[in-house]
Amino acid sequence: MPQKAPVEPSIAELQAALQASEQRAAAIVETAVNAIITIDENCIIETANSATERLFGYRRDEIIGHNISMLMPQPYRERHDSYVNNYLRTGKKRIIGIGREAVGQRKDGSVFPLDLSVGEAVLPSGRRIFTGIIRDLTERKALEDKILHISEEEQTRIGQDIHDDLCQQLAAIGCLAKVAQKSLSNSGSPEAASLEEIVKLIAKANTRARETSRGLMPVVLDAGGLMAALKELADSTARAFEIHCEFRYDNPVHMQSTQMAVQLFRIAQEAVSNAMKHSQAKRVDIHLARHSGNIVLTVRDDGVGIPDKASKGTGMGLLTMNHRAQMMGGTVKVTPRPTGGTQLTCSVPAPAKQP
């Protein structure tokens, strides 16, 4: 039997299907958990869903037609348009197609962390639009900060236990061994020399344990602050690993924020530890400075450099350092040095000086 030719849909049916598709797409966007915003090439907001209202506290009619920068705190607000213009001029992508963490500002002025994904589309008319999907990271960041705080407290507890218990026991054992060594020496026993070596090893172990306890406890709480802590870190590293480790600064960097000082110290400590464990460094330099409104911590080594493929189990230290820097609104970069070795640079906004 001859097959019937397919019936072409009518214009009315096509229009109804198109309308249904548009309504379905609009419903998906409107009911999405995350904020979804579209802007044009001039950074003007064209659409926003209900989640955007809940997240930022604005009604849609208060933001549509306005620059997207109104949802950002300074200094990002004044810089945003230049980023978009630079992309339109050069085609070099910085955010588009790549999710990244950023900060937003609500209607009430409060600032919060967010995850931002930006997509680009060219409409049939040739007009270009950008779509941003925004997820609130407030709860996740609070949890990360709490975990980091618990870790800091546990390190402090362990350091205090080592100092108060292990170091005291080693000191007592050392005293008893020294008394026994003197007694054997006075009696002319040939075992006195061996016991003398044991006394030296106990003293060395006690020194190492004290240095370990100092590294675990937040030494930046001491009167000397961050600079004294970094100097102690350099000195103890030099003694423990028998390398050249030096702390330098251009001008004194005094910090009134203990929390920021602790985080910077932990970043330096992790960087130095990595240089010892992975880089086989013979020289490590720690540098602290104020530059262009930022506090810049630099740790350089002369080791083997950054491996092409990280070994299994590595990478957590860098993640922790990145998180510590992000807590302070800063960044961490790890780069190879032209002369060999690795350089870590942590830059964080310097807090305003209090009168």
C-alpha positions as CSV (number, residue, x, y, z in Angstrom):
1,M,0.0,0.0,0.0
2,P,1.3,3.5,-0.8
3,Q,2.5,5.4,2.3
4,K,0.8,8.6,3.2
5,A,2.9,11.8,2.9
6,P,3.6,13.4,6.3
7,V,1.3,16.2,7.2
8,E,3.2,19.5,7.5
9,P,2.3,21.4,10.8
10,S,0.4,24.5,10.3
11,I,1.7,27.9,11.2
12,A,-0.7,28.0,14.2
13,E,0.7,24.7,15.4
14,L,4.3,25.9,15.0
15,Q,3.6,29.1,16.9
16,A,1.9,27.1,19.7
17,A,4.9,24.8,19.9
18,L,7.3,27.8,20.0
19,Q,5.2,29.5,22.6
20,A,5.1,26.3,24.7
21,S,8.9,25.9,24.4
22,E,9.5,29.5,25.5
23,Q,7.2,29.1,28.4
24,R,8.9,25.9,29.5
25,A,12.3,27.6,29.2
26,A,11.1,30.6,31.2
27,A,9.6,28.4,33.9
28,I,12.9,26.5,34.3
29,V,14.8,29.8,34.7
30,E,12.2,31.3,37.0
31,T,12.1,28.3,39.3
32,A,15.9,27.7,39.4
33,V,17.5,27.6,42.8
34,N,20.4,29.8,41.7
35,A,20.2,33.4,40.6
36,I,20.2,33.8,36.8
37,I,20.9,37.2,35.3
38,T,21.4,38.2,31.6
39,I,23.2,41.4,30.6
40,D,24.0,43.1,27.3
41,E,27.4,44.2,25.9
42,N,27.1,47.4,27.9
43,C,26.7,45.4,31.2
44,I,23.0,46.5,31.5
45,I,20.8,43.9,33.2
46,E,18.0,42.7,30.9
47,T,16.5,39.8,32.9
48,A,16.7,38.3,36.4
49,N,14.8,35.4,38.0
50,S,13.1,35.1,41.4
51,A,16.3,33.7,43.0
52,T,18.1,36.9,42.1
53,E,15.5,38.9,44.1
54,R,15.9,36.5,47.1
55,L,19.7,36.6,46.9
56,F,20.4,40.3,46.5
57,G,17.2,41.7,48.1
58,Y,16.2,43.9,45.1
59,R,13.0,43.7,43.2
60,R,13.5,43.0,39.5
61,D,12.3,46.4,38.5
62,E,15.0,47.9,40.7
63,I,17.9,46.3,38.8
64,I,16.6,45.7,35.3
65,G,18.0,48.5,33.1
66,H,20.8,49.2,35.5
67,N,24.5,48.2,35.3
68,I,25.3,44.8,36.8
69,S,28.1,46.5,38.8
70,M,25.4,47.6,41.3
71,L,25.4,44.1,42.7
72,M,29.2,44.2,43.4
73,P,31.2,45.9,46.2
74,Q,34.2,48.1,45.6
75,P,36.8,47.8,44.1
76,Y,35.1,45.3,41.7
77,R,32.2,47.7,41.0
78,E,34.4,50.3,39.3
79,R,36.6,47.7,37.5
80,H,33.8,45.4,36.0
81,D,33.0,47.3,32.9
82,S,36.7,47.5,31.9
83,Y,36.9,43.7,32.2
84,V,34.0,43.3,29.8
85,N,35.3,46.0,27.4
86,N,38.7,44.3,27.4
87,Y,37.1,41.0,26.4
88,L,35.0,42.5,23.6
89,R,38.2,44.2,22.3
90,T,40.7,41.4,22.6
91,G,38.5,38.2,22.8
92,K,40.6,37.0,25.7
93,K,38.4,35.2,28.2
94,R,38.9,35.6,32.0
95,I,35.7,34.4,33.4
96,I,33.5,33.3,30.5
97,G,33.1,29.6,30.4
98,I,35.0,29.2,33.7
99,G,33.4,29.2,37.1
100,R,35.1,31.2,39.8
101,E,34.5,32.5,43.3
102,A,33.6,36.2,43.7
103,V,31.8,38.5,46.0
104,G,28.4,40.2,45.8
105,Q,26.7,43.0,47.6
106,R,23.1,43.0,48.7
107,K,20.7,45.9,48.7
108,D,21.3,46.4,52.5
109,G,25.0,46.7,51.8
110,S,26.1,43.4,53.1
111,V,28.8,41.5,51.2
112,F,28.8,37.8,50.7
113,P,30.8,35.1,48.8
114,L,29.4,33.6,45.6
115,D,30.2,31.2,42.9
116,L,29.8,32.8,39.4
117,S,29.5,31.0,36.0
118,V,29.2,33.2,32.9
119,G,28.1,32.1,29.5
120,E,28.0,34.0,26.2
121,A,25.4,33.8,23.4
122,V,25.0,35.6,20.1
123,L,21.3,36.0,19.1
124,P,20.1,35.5,15.6
125,S,20.0,39.3,15.3
126,G,23.7,39.4,15.9
127,R,23.3,40.9,19.4
128,R,25.5,39.5,22.1
129,I,24.3,38.7,25.6
130,F,25.9,37.3,28.7
131,T,24.3,35.0,31.2
132,G,25.5,34.7,34.8
133,I,24.5,31.9,37.1
134,I,25.2,32.8,40.7
135,R,25.3,30.5,43.8
136,D,25.5,31.8,47.3
137,L,28.5,30.3,49.1
138,T,27.9,31.9,52.6
139,E,27.0,28.6,54.3
140,R,29.8,26.7,52.6
141,K,32.4,29.3,53.5
142,A,31.2,29.4,57.1
143,L,31.6,25.7,57.3
144,E,35.1,25.8,55.7
145,D,36.1,28.6,58.2
146,K,34.8,26.5,61.1
147,I,36.8,23.5,60.0
148,L,39.9,25.6,59.6
149,H,39.3,27.1,63.1
150,I,38.9,23.7,64.6
151,S,42.1,22.6,62.8
152,E,43.9,25.6,64.3
153,E,42.7,24.8,67.8
154,E,43.8,21.2,67.5
155,Q,47.2,22.2,66.3
156,T,47.5,24.5,69.2
157,R,46.5,21.8,71.7
158,I,49.0,19.3,70.3
159,G,51.7,21.9,70.3
160,Q,50.9,22.7,74.0
161,D,50.9,19.0,74.9
162,I,54.3,18.6,73.3
163,H,55.7,21.6,75.1
164,D,54.3,20.8,78.5
165,D,54.6,17.0,78.5
166,L,57.1,15.6,76.0
167,C,59.6,18.4,76.3
168,Q,59.5,18.2,80.1
169,Q,60.0,14.4,80.0
170,L,62.9,14.7,77.6
171,A,64.5,17.4,79.8
172,A,64.2,15.1,82.9
173,I,65.6,12.1,81.0
174,G,68.5,14.3,79.8
175,C,69.3,15.4,83.3
176,L,69.3,11.8,84.6
177,A,71.5,10.7,81.7
178,K,73.9,13.5,82.3
179,V,74.2,12.6,86.0
180,A,74.9,9.0,85.1
181,Q,77.4,10.0,82.4
182,K,79.4,12.1,84.9
183,S,79.4,9.3,87.4
184,L,80.7,6.8,84.8
185,S,83.3,9.4,83.7
186,N,84.5,9.9,87.3
187,S,84.9,6.2,87.7
188,G,86.8,5.8,84.5
189,S,84.2,3.6,82.8
190,P,84.6,3.3,79.0
191,E,80.8,3.5,78.7
192,A,80.9,7.2,79.7
193,A,81.6,8.2,76.1
194,S,78.6,6.4,74.8
195,L,76.4,7.9,77.4
196,E,77.7,11.3,76.6
197,E,76.6,10.9,73.0
198,I,73.1,9.8,74.3
199,V,72.9,13.0,76.4
200,K,73.6,15.1,73.2
201,L,71.0,13.2,71.2
202,I,68.4,13.7,74.0
203,A,69.2,17.5,74.1
204,K,68.9,17.6,70.3
205,A,65.5,15.8,70.4
206,N,64.3,18.2,73.1
207,T,65.3,21.2,70.9
208,R,63.5,19.7,67.9
209,A,60.4,18.9,70.0
210,R,60.3,22.5,71.3
211,E,60.6,23.9,67.7
212,T,57.8,21.6,66.6
213,S,55.6,22.8,69.4
214,R,56.3,26.4,68.5
215,G,55.4,25.7,64.9
216,L,52.1,24.1,66.0
217,M,51.1,26.9,68.3
218,P,50.0,30.3,66.9
219,V,53.2,32.1,67.8
220,V,52.0,35.3,66.2
221,L,50.0,35.9,69.4
222,D,53.3,36.8,71.0
223,A,54.3,40.4,71.5
224,G,56.6,40.3,68.5
225,G,53.8,39.5,66.1
226,L,54.0,38.1,62.6
227,M,57.5,39.4,61.9
228,A,58.9,37.6,65.0
229,A,57.1,34.5,64.1
230,L,58.5,34.4,60.5
231,K,62.0,35.1,61.9
232,E,61.6,32.1,64.2
233,L,60.2,30.0,61.4
234,A,63.3,30.8,59.3
235,D,65.7,30.1,62.2
236,S,64.1,26.8,63.2
237,T,64.0,25.6,59.6
238,A,67.7,26.4,59.2
239,R,68.5,24.5,62.4
240,A,66.3,21.5,61.7
241,F,67.2,20.9,58.1
242,E,70.7,22.4,58.1
243,I,70.0,24.7,55.1
244,H,70.1,28.5,54.6
245,C,66.7,29.9,55.5
246,E,66.4,33.7,56.0
247,F,63.5,36.1,56.7
248,R,63.8,39.6,55.2
249,Y,61.6,42.7,55.0
250,D,61.9,46.1,53.3
251,N,60.1,48.0,56.0
252,P,58.5,46.7,59.3
253,V,55.0,45.3,58.7
254,H,53.0,45.6,61.9
255,M,49.5,44.0,61.9
256,Q,46.7,44.7,64.4
257,S,44.6,41.7,63.1
258,T,45.8,38.6,64.9
259,Q,43.6,36.4,62.7
260,M,45.2,37.8,59.5
261,A,48.7,37.4,61.1
262,V,48.0,33.7,61.9
263,Q,46.7,32.9,58.4
264,L,49.8,34.5,56.8
265,F,52.1,32.6,59.2
266,R,50.4,29.3,58.3
267,I,50.7,30.1,54.6
268,A,54.5,30.7,55.0
269,Q,54.8,27.6,57.2
270,E,53.1,25.4,54.6
271,A,55.3,26.9,51.8
272,V,58.5,26.3,53.7
273,S,57.3,22.8,54.5
274,N,56.7,22.1,50.8
275,A,60.1,23.4,49.9
276,M,61.7,20.9,52.4
277,K,59.5,17.9,51.4
278,H,59.2,18.2,47.7
279,S,61.7,20.7,46.3
280,Q,64.9,19.4,47.9
281,A,65.8,23.0,48.5
282,K,69.1,24.1,50.0
283,R,68.1,27.7,50.4
284,V,64.7,29.3,51.3
285,D,64.0,33.0,51.5
286,I,60.9,34.4,53.3
287,H,60.0,38.0,52.5
288,L,57.3,40.3,53.8
289,A,56.4,43.7,52.5
290,R,53.6,46.3,51.9
291,H,53.0,47.1,48.3
292,S,50.3,49.1,46.6
293,G,47.9,48.7,49.5
294,N,48.5,45.0,49.9
295,I,50.6,42.9,52.3
296,V,52.7,40.6,50.1
297,L,54.3,37.4,51.5
298,T,56.9,35.7,49.3
299,V,58.6,32.4,49.8
300,R,61.3,31.4,47.4
301,D,63.4,28.3,47.2
302,D,66.2,27.0,44.9
303,G,64.8,23.4,44.7
304,V,63.9,21.2,41.7
305,G,60.9,23.4,40.8
306,I,57.3,22.5,40.1
307,P,56.9,18.9,38.8
308,D,55.1,18.4,35.5
309,K,52.8,15.9,37.3
310,A,52.1,16.3,41.0
311,S,52.7,13.1,43.0
312,K,49.8,11.3,44.5
313,G,48.7,12.9,47.7
314,T,50.0,16.4,47.0
315,G,47.9,19.4,46.3
316,M,46.0,19.7,49.6
317,G,48.6,22.1,51.0
318,L,48.0,24.5,48.1
319,L,44.2,24.2,48.5
320,T,44.6,25.1,52.2
321,M,46.8,28.0,51.4
322,N,44.4,29.3,48.7
323,H,41.5,29.1,51.2
324,R,43.4,30.9,53.9
325,A,44.2,33.7,51.4
326,Q,40.6,33.8,50.1
327,M,39.4,34.3,53.7
328,M,41.4,37.5,53.7
329,G,40.3,38.6,50.2
330,G,43.7,37.7,48.8
331,T,45.3,35.3,46.3
332,V,48.1,32.8,46.3
333,K,50.3,32.1,43.2
334,V,52.9,29.4,42.8
335,T,55.3,30.0,39.9
336,P,58.6,28.5,38.7
337,R,61.7,30.8,39.1
338,P,63.8,31.7,36.0
339,T,66.9,30.6,37.9
340,G,65.4,27.4,39.1
341,G,63.2,26.6,42.1
342,T,59.7,27.8,43.1
343,Q,58.2,31.1,44.3
344,L,55.0,31.4,46.2
345,T,53.4,34.8,46.4
346,C,50.5,35.6,48.7
347,S,49.0,39.0,48.3
348,V,46.2,40.2,50.7
349,P,44.6,43.6,51.1
350,A,46.2,45.5,53.9
351,P,43.7,46.4,56.7
352,A,43.2,50.1,57.2
353,K,45.5,51.5,59.9
354,Q,43.7,52.4,63.0
355,P,44.4,55.8,64.6
